[in-house]
Amino acid sequence: MDKEVAPRVLEYDHADRYPHELVEQMKALGLFGATISQQYGGLGLPAATYARIVMHISSVWMSITGIFNSHLILAHAIERFGTEAQKHAWLPRLASGEVRGGLALTEPDAGTDLQGIRMTARRDGDSYVINGTKTWISNGIEGSCFALLVKTDPLAEPRHRGMSLFVAPKHAGFTVGKKLEKLGYKSIDSAELIFEDYRLPASHLIGESEGQGFYQATGGLELGRINVAARGVGIAEGALRYATQYAQTRKTFGKPICEHQAIQLKLAEMATRARAARLLTLDAASAFDRGERCDLEAGMAKYFASEAALENATESMRIHGAYGYSKEYHIERLYRDAPLTCIGEGTNEMQRIIIARQWIKQHPIA
Ligand SMILES: Cc1cc2nc3c(=O)[nH]c(=O)nc-3n(C[C@H](O)[C@H](O)[C@H](O)COP(=O)(O)OP(=O)(O)OC[C@H]3O[C@@H](n4cnc5c(N)ncnc54)[C@H](O)[C@@H]3O)c2cc1C
């Protein structure tokens, strides 16, 4: 990270250029197979190790974690819910990075309310014909294969019973609408994906059974939330690192600003937040690795770490004074990147609702 990434971040970020050269290095490191089992060619890392990798990378440049984060959620859905044939067909190629992709859930009219999606898949003999539009899909341009959430029975009640998840590679009928311009999280492509009479063999339906899609898509969200929490930790720690260095070199009124009490209070709060975010995230990842249901822990980690990222980025910018506002320093970029962690993999409003529901369930009146 220090040698290959840090010196190039500002150049890539300001040009919003996709880091093709880094992707080749990431392939060689095995990052595209980080959490895929070794039997399918992955590294088989536990979530706790994987979270530490994401934290470290994000403390330098969060965007590049997006290139393999949702890719690994696609792989996770196949490995956890797919048939043996699907695992053998897809996982080795995903692990090597030969096939790269992501997760296509969100639509123009449905984000948080996933059951409100409109994309349909109609059975036609041995295949399905898919129509609809997805939006905000990470890796939508550079990726070639996505976990695609659709309605196989648009009239089903409750709505989730009519939802199914497909492995959807790019071919005729699947086009990229447009690249979406963003505040931050530059260099990774977010795109609109358009499906017009896109035909998939029935063997691409994950688990080869209809009606499981909502469960399969949200089943990957625990790992997804640990991912986003780890990104938040990285930003919170990165912002703290820059602030710590700057506060010891910048002098006002004859002494380094870290000797002014107002700056010390900020540093103390930032350091505490970053540490708490790290511990919550590793706690959630350990629960995940033990095979426990961990939506409470993952929700707490995601909520706390993303808010810590936002607060630390803001405080670090204040400590940097005018230089924090300059494009020549990294802090301005962390400030633009941090808000995404409060939105992705379930907004923080929803996280708190999930935390409260689970909390009440676990603490019924005696
Ligand atoms: C950079 C970026 C990358 C993304 N990558 C992907 C991707 O790879 N794949 C993918 O499928 N999606 C992706 N998304 C989409 C993301 O998952 C959604 O934006 C997110 O789920 C929120 O949905 P929405 O934007 O439609 O907001 P809405 O659902 O419209 O919510 C709007 C506001 O209302 C609040 N709200 C909604 N419902 C409730 C409720 N019941 N109670 C309280 N508050 C509520 C929300 O918290 C939010 O504040 C990405 C988004 C961004 C910005």
Ligand as a Chemical Component Dictionary entry (heavy atoms), coordinates in Angstrom:
data_LIG
# 
_chem_comp.id                   LIG 
_chem_comp.type                 NON-POLYMER 
_chem_comp.pdbx_formal_charge   0 
_chem_comp.three_letter_code    LIG 
# 
loop_
_chem_comp_atom.comp_id 
_chem_comp_atom.atom_id 
_chem_comp_atom.alt_atom_id 
_chem_comp_atom.type_symbol 
_chem_comp_atom.charge 
_chem_comp_atom.model_Cartn_x 
_chem_comp_atom.model_Cartn_y 
_chem_comp_atom.model_Cartn_z 
_chem_comp_atom.pdbx_ordinal 
LIG C1  C1  C 0 -21.594 4.740  -4.534 1  
LIG C2  C2  C 0 -22.713 3.753  -4.376 2  
LIG C3  C3  C 0 -22.496 2.422  -4.699 3  
LIG C4  C4  C 0 -23.555 1.499  -4.608 4  
LIG N1  N1  N 0 -23.321 0.193  -5.003 5  
LIG C5  C5  C 0 -24.374 -0.659 -5.078 6  
LIG C6  C6  C 0 -24.200 -1.989 -5.633 7  
LIG O1  O1  O 0 -23.101 -2.406 -6.006 8  
LIG N2  N2  N 0 -25.306 -2.784 -5.739 9  
LIG C7  C7  C 0 -26.545 -2.376 -5.347 10 
LIG O2  O2  O 0 -27.498 -3.141 -5.494 11 
LIG N3  N3  N 0 -26.743 -1.126 -4.820 12 
LIG C8  C8  C 0 -25.702 -0.264 -4.688 13 
LIG N4  N4  N 0 -25.878 1.007  -4.165 14 
LIG C9  C9  C 0 -27.222 1.426  -3.766 15 
LIG C10 C10 C 0 -27.421 1.449  -2.256 16 
LIG O3  O3  O 0 -27.431 0.139  -1.761 17 
LIG C11 C11 C 0 -28.738 2.205  -2.011 18 
LIG O4  O4  O 0 -28.488 3.546  -2.342 19 
LIG C12 C12 C 0 -29.196 2.073  -0.584 20 
LIG O5  O5  O 0 -29.672 0.786  -0.345 21 
LIG C13 C13 C 0 -30.306 3.090  -0.250 22 
LIG O6  O6  O 0 -31.313 3.034  -1.190 23 
LIG P1  P1  P 0 -31.864 4.383  -1.888 24 
LIG O7  O7  O 0 -30.684 5.156  -2.340 25 
LIG O8  O8  O 0 -32.865 3.966  -2.920 26 
LIG O9  O9  O 0 -32.553 5.192  -0.736 27 
LIG P2  P2  P 0 -34.093 5.056  -0.245 28 
LIG O10 O10 O 0 -34.407 3.626  0.006  29 
LIG O11 O11 O 0 -34.967 5.777  -1.191 30 
LIG O12 O12 O 0 -34.023 5.840  1.123  31 
LIG C14 C14 C 0 -34.046 7.268  1.215  32 
LIG C15 C15 C 0 -33.945 7.677  2.681  33 
LIG O13 O13 O 0 -35.060 7.155  3.412  34 
LIG C16 C16 C 0 -34.608 6.354  4.500  35 
LIG N5  N5  N 0 -35.535 5.238  4.692  36 
LIG C17 C17 C 0 -36.017 4.401  3.748  37 
LIG N6  N6  N 0 -36.850 3.515  4.299  38 
LIG C18 C18 C 0 -36.904 3.779  5.630  39 
LIG C19 C19 C 0 -37.580 3.205  6.742  40 
LIG N7  N7  N 0 -38.376 2.133  6.624  41 
LIG N8  N8  N 0 -37.405 3.764  7.963  42 
LIG C20 C20 C 0 -36.569 4.826  8.130  43 
LIG N9  N9  N 0 -35.893 5.422  7.116  44 
LIG C21 C21 C 0 -36.065 4.894  5.880  45 
LIG C22 C22 C 0 -33.216 5.898  4.092  46 
LIG O14 O14 O 0 -32.428 5.568  5.241  47 
LIG C23 C23 C 0 -32.694 7.134  3.385  48 
LIG O15 O15 O 0 -32.249 8.063  4.341  49 
LIG C24 C24 C 0 -24.836 1.931  -4.167 50 
LIG C25 C25 C 0 -25.021 3.267  -3.794 51 
LIG C26 C26 C 0 -23.986 4.170  -3.884 52 
LIG C27 C27 C 0 -24.236 5.615  -3.506 53 
# 
loop_
_chem_comp_bond.comp_id 
_chem_comp_bond.atom_id_1 
_chem_comp_bond.atom_id_2 
_chem_comp_bond.value_order 
_chem_comp_bond.pdbx_ordinal 
LIG C1  C2  SING 1  
LIG C2  C3  SING 2  
LIG C2  C26 DOUB 3  
LIG C3  C4  DOUB 4  
LIG C4  N1  SING 5  
LIG C4  C24 SING 6  
LIG N1  C5  DOUB 7  
LIG C5  C6  SING 8  
LIG C5  C8  SING 9  
LIG C6  O1  DOUB 10 
LIG C6  N2  SING 11 
LIG N2  C7  SING 12 
LIG C7  O2  DOUB 13 
LIG C7  N3  SING 14 
LIG N3  C8  DOUB 15 
LIG C8  N4  SING 16 
LIG N4  C9  SING 17 
LIG N4  C24 SING 18 
LIG C9  C10 SING 19 
LIG C10 O3  SING 20 
LIG C10 C11 SING 21 
LIG C11 O4  SING 22 
LIG C11 C12 SING 23 
LIG C12 O5  SING 24 
LIG C12 C13 SING 25 
LIG C13 O6  SING 26 
LIG O6  P1  SING 27 
LIG P1  O7  DOUB 28 
LIG P1  O8  SING 29 
LIG P1  O9  SING 30 
LIG O9  P2  SING 31 
LIG P2  O10 DOUB 32 
LIG P2  O11 SING 33 
LIG P2  O12 SING 34 
LIG O12 C14 SING 35 
LIG C14 C15 SING 36 
LIG C15 O13 SING 37 
LIG C15 C23 SING 38 
LIG O13 C16 SING 39 
LIG C16 N5  SING 40 
LIG C16 C22 SING 41 
LIG N5  C17 SING 42 
LIG N5  C21 SING 43 
LIG C17 N6  DOUB 44 
LIG N6  C18 SING 45 
LIG C18 C19 SING 46 
LIG C18 C21 DOUB 47 
LIG C19 N7  SING 48 
LIG C19 N8  DOUB 49 
LIG N8  C20 SING 50 
LIG C20 N9  DOUB 51 
LIG N9  C21 SING 52 
LIG C22 O14 SING 53 
LIG C22 C23 SING 54 
LIG C23 O15 SING 55 
LIG C24 C25 DOUB 56 
LIG C25 C26 SING 57 
LIG C26 C27 SING 58 
# 
